[in-house]
Amino acid sequence: MACHGDIELIREADSDMMKQIMQQGPAMGDPAGCVVCHRGDPNERVDKDVAHGEFSGEPFYADPGSPWVNEQTCGQCHPTQVRVQWQSLMMTEAGKIQGVCWAFGSLTGYNHRWANYAVENPDDPAARLGTDAYRQYMEHLTAIEPDVFVSKHEPLPDALGYDELDKLNDDPTLAAFTYIRQECQRCHHAVKGRQERGDFRGMGCSSCHIPYGNEGFYEGDDASIPHDDPGHMLVHSIQGTREAKVTVHDETYSGIPVETCTTCHDRGKRIGVSFQGLMESPYHAPYAADGGDQPKLHTKHYIAMEQDVHYQKGMTCQDCHTSMDVHGDGFLAAANLAAVQIECSDCHGTPEMYPWELPLGYMDEFEMSPAQGSPRGTATQSLPHTQQGSPVDVRDGLLLTARGNPYENVVRVGDEIIVHTAAGKDIVMKPLKKLVDEKKISQRGLVSMMGVSKHLDRMECYTCHSSWTPQCYGCHVKIDYSQKDKCPECNESKENFDWVAAGRKHMEPEHAADRGETGYDTVIPGKITEQRSYLRWEEPMLGVNGEGRVTPLAPGCQPSVTLIGQDGKPILLNHIFMTQPNVEGGGDEGQLAIDMSPTQPHTTTKEARTCESCHASDKALGLGIGSTRPWDQQHTVDLETVDGKILPQKTQPQMEPIENLANDWSQIVDEDGNQIGTVGHHFKLSRALNKEEMDHMRREGTCIACHKEIPEASLAVSLLHHVAEFTGQLPKTTDQHDALVNKIVLTSAWGQALLALGGMALGAIVVGGFGYRRMRAKR
């Protein structure tokens, strides 16, 4: 405290955590308790290096949350969370690795073989966190999807070294490992990651539980911590539960802000920034206050879009995503859908059933039909390893997730629920069934959810309730391996940082306590740049996800790869790899390895998308946006004749072809239901809509069905049309038109029903009369 006397307490003075630290500190030679987490020599008052263990032989942990040391720090009080961190998806990133390998020719097929580090499941099935019902459920999912719920991961192979670049000529797919290591893996918990605006964070537990501002500056009261050097925490405090209060410039908050999560969740499916209402943009406007470009955030520019309704209500990511979703359960789950245990219906229920009346597995089936079974009920207490958090009054019980674990913060109160948010709000919510009983659901909502039963049987709620989805079509990846000793025109060799190698450097005892990767010599050959073909956000296309439900799709990993060899010459140019043969609807040559990814966009709104946006949209069906010229053709733009002959001889192509892309990036299925791209290759059930489903959904030509007779194609219609026109009853607005269509349907239905009843009555009279005559004749 001779140096850090003004630093913020890591927790409030009267908190149980701070009391435990202060009790443990004196036994370790430090009445202030700093060494409980940081170690070092608490008795040194002059020499910083000695105090920080540089020469004393004592370890010093600048970031006690780092996974390479947190067994000795955070693990003293939270051993369970520390134990399961290595199997968590945020550490392995196995789904991301398999996704890139798929795009480079499905190098491991459907199997999620590799992770950042070698890791395997515990031998004892009971070591899985969660209830008995949850463990049984997960064993069932493991049997269904063994390529995702694997027993172990092998370590990701090395990228090519400087002396191995000639191998690219024979096997260009080896470039995948450069791409993964340089571009994709900077966010896993075992590294501090890229130090750019919006990306500053800690490691391991500190990734989420220590606040960092987007600019990366320390703004607390400790004068010994630089205030003008980016890369430091915002203040020296732990954020997490409702009880953990953090004060910044006299403003006190609790919980983990959404921006902490978007430090990593701003790429891939982009769910973090989408939740906040931010859509990545290639444009630099609106301009900043000084007239310059809009500042980059996560190295990107953004458009302000509609925010998720949960975000608008004051909820953060952790209010829906449980401890199990985030920390993991101690067993490997290699893709997002595998790791996340929650569904919309867990809180909202359905129009006919309260959440506690639903069976386990509802909307999480991994089957093609809705889950059946007895009501899941509620729980009386949270899981043991979460009870150090914020306990709540369970009232009529804690709600259960689709997989059978209790929500630690969501309780039943009669026919309503209360969400106790980490930020301190108690949000009272009426489930759908209660809203229906109180007649608070719109007519369109009732028709969608109850009038068309297949919607809830086959669809995710967010399929209709996502207002937009980021869609970046075409990922043009250039991996440039030019080396100045091999390329006379090159002034420098192309190279960049290897994040996986940096993480593994922390494995070495002398680097385990490093607070980041600054100065690490883990640079490898190759430099990556990325471009897109075009961006959209409105009305995403639909497909089927791994749970067997219709879901929004967004472009996943869709690379068109340009590979520059060490001599500066192209090895590949705008190349799309093919998958292994006979998968995803492909034949002996395989399928185009450009993926559309089933996604939960995290842009939920109260108002659902319109019926027409799905049932009258080729894009929604997966048939594509259209209107683009063929991508597999070269396009030259210059003076030309009307029949397309280019006049100048000194000209150059404007756009080179992407040779095997015969359709638009946005098309994944043809009119006959043949899949022409891959869809969510992690799970068996994920696919494009098939022919039967498209025919069932399609309502193209519905207008024609009536208007081919209107106004004069039929005598009866012509008469009614002229009467309506004369009396001013022709519909002019949508409401008037809908009312007229409804009137026609009812009139037609009653007409046909009365005709049928009349026919039956007439038949009865005829039969009765005939019988009566026969009786008379017998007499």
URGIDA-V554380 format. One record per run of one state. SS is the DSSP state (helix for helix, strand for strand, loop for the rest). FROM is the first residue (numbers start at 0). LEN is the number of residues. If there is no record, write none. Layout:
SS_FROM_LEN + SS_FROM_LEN
This chain:
loop_0_15 + helix_15_13 + loop_28_6 + helix_34_4 + strand_38_1 + loop_39_8 + helix_47_4 + loop_51_8 + strand_59_1 + loop_60_13 + helix_73_3 + loop_76_2 + helix_78_9 + loop_87_1 + helix_88_4 + loop_92_1 + helix_93_10 + loop_103_10 + strand_113_2 + loop_115_3 + strand_118_2 + loop_120_4 + helix_124_3 + loop_127_4 + helix_131_13 + loop_144_7 + strand_151_4 + loop_155_6 + helix_161_8 + loop_169_2 + helix_171_13 + loop_184_21 + helix_205_4 + strand_209_1 + loop_210_27 + strand_237_1 + loop_238_6 + strand_244_4 + loop_248_2 + strand_250_4 + loop_254_3 + helix_257_5 + loop_262_8 + helix_270_5 + loop_275_2 + strand_277_4 + loop_281_15 + strand_296_1 + loop_297_2 + strand_299_5 + loop_304_4 + helix_308_4 + loop_312_4 + helix_316_4 + loop_320_2 + helix_322_5 + loop_327_8 + helix_335_4 + loop_339_5 + helix_344_4 + loop_348_6 + helix_354_3 + loop_357_21 + strand_378_1 + loop_379_4 + helix_383_3 + loop_386_11 + strand_397_3 + loop_400_5 + strand_405_8 + loop_413_2 + strand_415_5 + loop_420_5 + strand_425_5 + loop_430_1 + helix_431_6 + loop_437_5 + helix_442_9 + loop_451_2 + helix_453_5 + strand_458_1 + loop_459_2 + helix_461_4 + strand_465_1 + loop_466_4 + strand_470_10 + loop_480_14 + strand_494_3 + loop_497_1 + helix_498_7 + loop_505_3 + helix_508_3 + loop_511_11 + strand_522_3 + loop_525_1 + strand_526_10 + loop_536_5 + strand_541_3 + loop_544_5 + strand_549_6 + loop_555_3 + strand_558_6 + loop_564_5 + strand_569_6 + loop_575_2 + strand_577_1 + loop_578_8 + strand_586_1 + loop_587_2 + strand_589_1 + loop_590_1 + strand_591_1 + loop_592_2 + strand_594_4 + loop_598_5 + strand_603_1 + loop_604_7 + helix_611_4 + loop_615_2 + helix_617_4 + loop_621_13 + strand_634_1 + loop_635_4 + strand_639_1 + loop_640_5 + strand_645_1 + loop_646_8 + strand_654_1 + loop_655_13 + strand_668_1 + loop_669_5 + strand_674_1 + loop_675_2 + strand_677_2 + loop_679_7 + strand_686_1 + loop_687_3 + helix_690_7 + loop_697_4 + helix_701_6 + loop_707_7 + helix_714_13 + loop_727_6 + helix_733_45 + loop_778_1
